[in-house]
């Protein structure tokens, strides 16, 4: 029987399967960047860092870009999501071979089980930390309205304001809104003109400072979708090799060129730069590659760990802070060994969480809900 974690042939498109190993590797690297960036949480008292000297953070000389700019990993995640969604679901949704119920179950089973567990764990841990320190750690809005918003993955829909509980889930909350729009718009058209229109509209909204996070997510998601369309188109193009070469040239030349021409102005054009560069990078990395079986499995495992690492690293930090507080000791923030233990613990926990909880939960939910939905539809009880 086909695993519920694997797309059907219609979901994956026609022709030989491309496992997108390059994107899996980039996804892991992006998650790693966020882990490094959030390492500074160990310097926080309540929601502010105290006495933090960024240049002294572990391996700063090597990992400076992650320590300083790792937060932009969220934007890369959104773009990768757009690529994968248009790669897997564009045609099946437009052709009505994947309906609303199935699409909802696929997304719900992928995101919600671990979100619910980490939400409950952080809620309890924050109470312990509050009892020790008289304040919450990093994310302070831990009240009932914020809990209910988190429960429905709606923490950043404008219903409540402020970071709460397992704070990194904010980006997933925004992306969930984009999933709904993605599905509804594909019922109307699958034309790439729609992607361009969405991106232009989002850039216009961004220039007016309207709906910053949702418009950023939409723009990056839909331009990632354009990259997926380009990858499929190049597969049947006689100019494929020339296009590949030009794309790789752009990927290599663009960053140093921009840095040399606009070094002090990059923050003014960050979204535009990501919209220009990231989809081309995804196009290049999405080329089908042949790797030894062991390497391929390692890359796939690394990609599978990303969601777990994203949701687990803050609860792990919170446990560490509670432990050091109870022991009356200061966290060795600038110690390379402590930094390595934090990263290794998070990655190991993420690996085993995916294998022992995420994947089984996905399979169980999909088996129960999709089979139930199929039986109900057969009885004529659904539209």
Secondary structure as a PSIPRED ss2 file (coil, helix, strand):
# PSIPRED VFORMAT (PSIPRED V4.0)

   1 X C   1.000  0.000  0.000
   2 X C   1.000  0.000  0.000
   3 X C   1.000  0.000  0.000
   4 X C   1.000  0.000  0.000
   5 X C   1.000  0.000  0.000
   6 X C   1.000  0.000  0.000
   7 X C   1.000  0.000  0.000
   8 X C   1.000  0.000  0.000
   9 X H   0.000  1.000  0.000
  10 X H   0.000  1.000  0.000
  11 X H   0.000  1.000  0.000
  12 X H   0.000  1.000  0.000
  13 X C   1.000  0.000  0.000
  14 X C   1.000  0.000  0.000
  15 X C   1.000  0.000  0.000
  16 X C   1.000  0.000  0.000
  17 X C   1.000  0.000  0.000
  18 X C   1.000  0.000  0.000
  19 X C   1.000  0.000  0.000
  20 X C   1.000  0.000  0.000
  21 X H   0.000  1.000  0.000
  22 X H   0.000  1.000  0.000
  23 X H   0.000  1.000  0.000
  24 X H   0.000  1.000  0.000
  25 X H   0.000  1.000  0.000
  26 X H   0.000  1.000  0.000
  27 X H   0.000  1.000  0.000
  28 X H   0.000  1.000  0.000
  29 X H   0.000  1.000  0.000
  30 X H   0.000  1.000  0.000
  31 X H   0.000  1.000  0.000
  32 X H   0.000  1.000  0.000
  33 X H   0.000  1.000  0.000
  34 X H   0.000  1.000  0.000
  35 X H   0.000  1.000  0.000
  36 X H   0.000  1.000  0.000
  37 X H   0.000  1.000  0.000
  38 X H   0.000  1.000  0.000
  39 X H   0.000  1.000  0.000
  40 X H   0.000  1.000  0.000
  41 X H   0.000  1.000  0.000
  42 X H   0.000  1.000  0.000
  43 X H   0.000  1.000  0.000
  44 X E   0.000  0.000  1.000
  45 X E   0.000  0.000  1.000
  46 X C   1.000  0.000  0.000
  47 X C   1.000  0.000  0.000
  48 X E   0.000  0.000  1.000
  49 X E   0.000  0.000  1.000
  50 X C   1.000  0.000  0.000
  51 X C   1.000  0.000  0.000
  52 X C   1.000  0.000  0.000
  53 X C   1.000  0.000  0.000
  54 X H   0.000  1.000  0.000
  55 X H   0.000  1.000  0.000
  56 X H   0.000  1.000  0.000
  57 X C   1.000  0.000  0.000
  58 X C   1.000  0.000  0.000
  59 X C   1.000  0.000  0.000
  60 X H   0.000  1.000  0.000
  61 X H   0.000  1.000  0.000
  62 X H   0.000  1.000  0.000
  63 X H   0.000  1.000  0.000
  64 X H   0.000  1.000  0.000
  65 X H   0.000  1.000  0.000
  66 X H   0.000  1.000  0.000
  67 X H   0.000  1.000  0.000
  68 X H   0.000  1.000  0.000
  69 X H   0.000  1.000  0.000
  70 X H   0.000  1.000  0.000
  71 X H   0.000  1.000  0.000
  72 X H   0.000  1.000  0.000
  73 X H   0.000  1.000  0.000
  74 X H   0.000  1.000  0.000
  75 X H   0.000  1.000  0.000
  76 X H   0.000  1.000  0.000
  77 X H   0.000  1.000  0.000
  78 X H   0.000  1.000  0.000
  79 X H   0.000  1.000  0.000
  80 X H   0.000  1.000  0.000
  81 X H   0.000  1.000  0.000
  82 X H   0.000  1.000  0.000
  83 X H   0.000  1.000  0.000
  84 X H   0.000  1.000  0.000
  85 X H   0.000  1.000  0.000
  86 X H   0.000  1.000  0.000
  87 X H   0.000  1.000  0.000
  88 X H   0.000  1.000  0.000
  89 X H   0.000  1.000  0.000
  90 X H   0.000  1.000  0.000
  91 X H   0.000  1.000  0.000
  92 X H   0.000  1.000  0.000
  93 X H   0.000  1.000  0.000
  94 X H   0.000  1.000  0.000
  95 X C   1.000  0.000  0.000
  96 X C   1.000  0.000  0.000
  97 X C   1.000  0.000  0.000
  98 X C   1.000  0.000  0.000
  99 X C   1.000  0.000  0.000
 100 X H   0.000  1.000  0.000
 101 X H   0.000  1.000  0.000
 102 X H   0.000  1.000  0.000
 103 X H   0.000  1.000  0.000
 104 X H   0.000  1.000  0.000
 105 X H   0.000  1.000  0.000
 106 X H   0.000  1.000  0.000
 107 X H   0.000  1.000  0.000
 108 X H   0.000  1.000  0.000
 109 X H   0.000  1.000  0.000
 110 X H   0.000  1.000  0.000
 111 X H   0.000  1.000  0.000
 112 X H   0.000  1.000  0.000
 113 X H   0.000  1.000  0.000
 114 X H   0.000  1.000  0.000
 115 X H   0.000  1.000  0.000
 116 X H   0.000  1.000  0.000
 117 X H   0.000  1.000  0.000
 118 X H   0.000  1.000  0.000
 119 X H   0.000  1.000  0.000
 120 X H   0.000  1.000  0.000
 121 X H   0.000  1.000  0.000
 122 X H   0.000  1.000  0.000
 123 X H   0.000  1.000  0.000
 124 X H   0.000  1.000  0.000
 125 X H   0.000  1.000  0.000
 126 X H   0.000  1.000  0.000
 127 X H   0.000  1.000  0.000
 128 X H   0.000  1.000  0.000
 129 X H   0.000  1.000  0.000
 130 X H   0.000  1.000  0.000
 131 X H   0.000  1.000  0.000
 132 X H   0.000  1.000  0.000
 133 X H   0.000  1.000  0.000
 134 X C   1.000  0.000  0.000
 135 X C   1.000  0.000  0.000
 136 X C   1.000  0.000  0.000
 137 X C   1.000  0.000  0.000
 138 X C   1.000  0.000  0.000
 139 X C   1.000  0.000  0.000
 140 X C   1.000  0.000  0.000
 141 X C   1.000  0.000  0.000
 142 X C   1.000  0.000  0.000
 143 X C   1.000  0.000  0.000
 144 X H   0.000  1.000  0.000
 145 X H   0.000  1.000  0.000
 146 X H   0.000  1.000  0.000
 147 X H   0.000  1.000  0.000
 148 X H   0.000  1.000  0.000
 149 X H   0.000  1.000  0.000
 150 X H   0.000  1.000  0.000
 151 X H   0.000  1.000  0.000
 152 X C   1.000  0.000  0.000
 153 X C   1.000  0.000  0.000
 154 X C   1.000  0.000  0.000
 155 X C   1.000  0.000  0.000
 156 X C   1.000  0.000  0.000
 157 X C   1.000  0.000  0.000
 158 X C   1.000  0.000  0.000
 159 X C   1.000  0.000  0.000
 160 X C   1.000  0.000  0.000
 161 X C   1.000  0.000  0.000
 162 X C   1.000  0.000  0.000
 163 X C   1.000  0.000  0.000
 164 X C   1.000  0.000  0.000
 165 X C   1.000  0.000  0.000
 166 X C   1.000  0.000  0.000
 167 X H   0.000  1.000  0.000
 168 X H   0.000  1.000  0.000
 169 X H   0.000  1.000  0.000
 170 X H   0.000  1.000  0.000
 171 X H   0.000  1.000  0.000
 172 X H   0.000  1.000  0.000
 173 X H   0.000  1.000  0.000
 174 X H   0.000  1.000  0.000
 175 X H   0.000  1.000  0.000
 176 X H   0.000  1.000  0.000
 177 X H   0.000  1.000  0.000
 178 X H   0.000  1.000  0.000
 179 X H   0.000  1.000  0.000
 180 X H   0.000  1.000  0.000
 181 X H   0.000  1.000  0.000
 182 X H   0.000  1.000  0.000
 183 X H   0.000  1.000  0.000
 184 X H   0.000  1.000  0.000
 185 X H   0.000  1.000  0.000
 186 X H   0.000  1.000  0.000
 187 X C   1.000  0.000  0.000
 188 X C   1.000  0.000  0.000
 189 X C   1.000  0.000  0.000
 190 X C   1.000  0.000  0.000
 191 X C   1.000  0.000  0.000
 192 X H   0.000  1.000  0.000
 193 X H   0.000  1.000  0.000
 194 X H   0.000  1.000  0.000
 195 X H   0.000  1.000  0.000
 196 X H   0.000  1.000  0.000
 197 X H   0.000  1.000  0.000
 198 X H   0.000  1.000  0.000
 199 X H   0.000  1.000  0.000
 200 X H   0.000  1.000  0.000
 201 X H   0.000  1.000  0.000
 202 X H   0.000  1.000  0.000
 203 X H   0.000  1.000  0.000
 204 X H   0.000  1.000  0.000
 205 X H   0.000  1.000  0.000
 206 X H   0.000  1.000  0.000
 207 X H   0.000  1.000  0.000
 208 X C   1.000  0.000  0.000
 209 X C   1.000  0.000  0.000
 210 X C   1.000  0.000  0.000
 211 X C   1.000  0.000  0.000
 212 X H   0.000  1.000  0.000
 213 X H   0.000  1.000  0.000
 214 X H   0.000  1.000  0.000
 215 X H   0.000  1.000  0.000
 216 X H   0.000  1.000  0.000
 217 X H   0.000  1.000  0.000
 218 X H   0.000  1.000  0.000
 219 X H   0.000  1.000  0.000
 220 X H   0.000  1.000  0.000
 221 X H   0.000  1.000  0.000
 222 X H   0.000  1.000  0.000
 223 X H   0.000  1.000  0.000
 224 X H   0.000  1.000  0.000
 225 X H   0.000  1.000  0.000
 226 X H   0.000  1.000  0.000
 227 X H   0.000  1.000  0.000
 228 X H   0.000  1.000  0.000
 229 X H   0.000  1.000  0.000
 230 X H   0.000  1.000  0.000
 231 X H   0.000  1.000  0.000
 232 X H   0.000  1.000  0.000
 233 X H   0.000  1.000  0.000
 234 X H   0.000  1.000  0.000
 235 X H   0.000  1.000  0.000
 236 X C   1.000  0.000  0.000
 237 X C   1.000  0.000  0.000
 238 X C   1.000  0.000  0.000
 239 X C   1.000  0.000  0.000
 240 X H   0.000  1.000  0.000
 241 X H   0.000  1.000  0.000
 242 X H   0.000  1.000  0.000
 243 X H   0.000  1.000  0.000
 244 X H   0.000  1.000  0.000
 245 X H   0.000  1.000  0.000
 246 X H   0.000  1.000  0.000
 247 X H   0.000  1.000  0.000
 248 X H   0.000  1.000  0.000
 249 X H   0.000  1.000  0.000
 250 X H   0.000  1.000  0.000
 251 X H   0.000  1.000  0.000
 252 X H   0.000  1.000  0.000
 253 X H   0.000  1.000  0.000
 254 X H   0.000  1.000  0.000
 255 X H   0.000  1.000  0.000
 256 X H   0.000  1.000  0.000
 257 X H   0.000  1.000  0.000
 258 X H   0.000  1.000  0.000
 259 X H   0.000  1.000  0.000
 260 X H   0.000  1.000  0.000
 261 X H   0.000  1.000  0.000
 262 X C   1.000  0.000  0.000
 263 X C   1.000  0.000  0.000
 264 X C   1.000  0.000  0.000
 265 X C   1.000  0.000  0.000
 266 X H   0.000  1.000  0.000
 267 X H   0.000  1.000  0.000
 268 X H   0.000  1.000  0.000
 269 X C   1.000  0.000  0.000
 270 X H   0.000  1.000  0.000
 271 X H   0.000  1.000  0.000
 272 X H   0.000  1.000  0.000
 273 X H   0.000  1.000  0.000
 274 X H   0.000  1.000  0.000
 275 X H   0.000  1.000  0.000
 276 X H   0.000  1.000  0.000
 277 X H   0.000  1.000  0.000
 278 X H   0.000  1.000  0.000
 279 X H   0.000  1.000  0.000
 280 X H   0.000  1.000  0.000
 281 X H   0.000  1.000  0.000
 282 X H   0.000  1.000  0.000
 283 X H   0.000  1.000  0.000
 284 X H   0.000  1.000  0.000
 285 X H   0.000  1.000  0.000
 286 X C   1.000  0.000  0.000
 287 X C   1.000  0.000  0.000
 288 X C   1.000  0.000  0.000
 289 X C   1.000  0.000  0.000
 290 X C   1.000  0.000  0.000
 291 X C   1.000  0.000  0.000
 292 X C   1.000  0.000  0.000
 293 X H   0.000  1.000  0.000
 294 X H   0.000  1.000  0.000
 295 X H   0.000  1.000  0.000
 296 X H   0.000  1.000  0.000
 297 X H   0.000  1.000  0.000
 298 X H   0.000  1.000  0.000
 299 X H   0.000  1.000  0.000
 300 X H   0.000  1.000  0.000
 301 X H   0.000  1.000  0.000
 302 X H   0.000  1.000  0.000
 303 X H   0.000  1.000  0.000
 304 X H   0.000  1.000  0.000
 305 X C   1.000  0.000  0.000
 306 X H   0.000  1.000  0.000
 307 X H   0.000  1.000  0.000
 308 X H   0.000  1.000  0.000
 309 X H   0.000  1.000  0.000
 310 X H   0.000  1.000  0.000
 311 X H   0.000  1.000  0.000
 312 X H   0.000  1.000  0.000
 313 X H   0.000  1.000  0.000
 314 X H   0.000  1.000  0.000
 315 X H   0.000  1.000  0.000
 316 X H   0.000  1.000  0.000
 317 X H   0.000  1.000  0.000
 318 X H   0.000  1.000  0.000
 319 X H   0.000  1.000  0.000
 320 X H   0.000  1.000  0.000
 321 X H   0.000  1.000  0.000
 322 X H   0.000  1.000  0.000
 323 X H   0.000  1.000  0.000
 324 X H   0.000  1.000  0.000
 325 X H   0.000  1.000  0.000
 326 X H   0.000  1.000  0.000
 327 X H   0.000  1.000  0.000
 328 X C   1.000  0.000  0.000
 329 X C   1.000  0.000  0.000
 330 X C   1.000  0.000  0.000
 331 X C   1.000  0.000  0.000
 332 X C   1.000  0.000  0.000
 333 X C   1.000  0.000  0.000
 334 X C   1.000  0.000  0.000
 335 X C   1.000  0.000  0.000
 336 X H   0.000  1.000  0.000
 337 X H   0.000  1.000  0.000
 338 X H   0.000  1.000  0.000
 339 X H   0.000  1.000  0.000
 340 X H   0.000  1.000  0.000
 341 X H   0.000  1.000  0.000
 342 X H   0.000  1.000  0.000
 343 X H   0.000  1.000  0.000
 344 X H   0.000  1.000  0.000
 345 X H   0.000  1.000  0.000
 346 X H   0.000  1.000  0.000
 347 X H   0.000  1.000  0.000
 348 X H   0.000  1.000  0.000
 349 X H   0.000  1.000  0.000
 350 X H   0.000  1.000  0.000
 351 X H   0.000  1.000  0.000
 352 X H   0.000  1.000  0.000
 353 X H   0.000  1.000  0.000
 354 X H   0.000  1.000  0.000
 355 X H   0.000  1.000  0.000
 356 X H   0.000  1.000  0.000
 357 X H   0.000  1.000  0.000
 358 X H   0.000  1.000  0.000
 359 X H   0.000  1.000  0.000
 360 X H   0.000  1.000  0.000
 361 X H   0.000  1.000  0.000
 362 X H   0.000  1.000  0.000
 363 X H   0.000  1.000  0.000
 364 X H   0.000  1.000  0.000
 365 X H   0.000  1.000  0.000
 366 X H   0.000  1.000  0.000
 367 X H   0.000  1.000  0.000
 368 X H   0.000  1.000  0.000
 369 X H   0.000  1.000  0.000
 370 X H   0.000  1.000  0.000
 371 X H   0.000  1.000  0.000
 372 X H   0.000  1.000  0.000
 373 X H   0.000  1.000  0.000
 374 X H   0.000  1.000  0.000
 375 X H   0.000  1.000  0.000
 376 X H   0.000  1.000  0.000
 377 X H   0.000  1.000  0.000
 378 X H   0.000  1.000  0.000
 379 X C   1.000  0.000  0.000
 380 X C   1.000  0.000  0.000
 381 X C   1.000  0.000  0.000
 382 X C   1.000  0.000  0.000
 383 X C   1.000  0.000  0.000
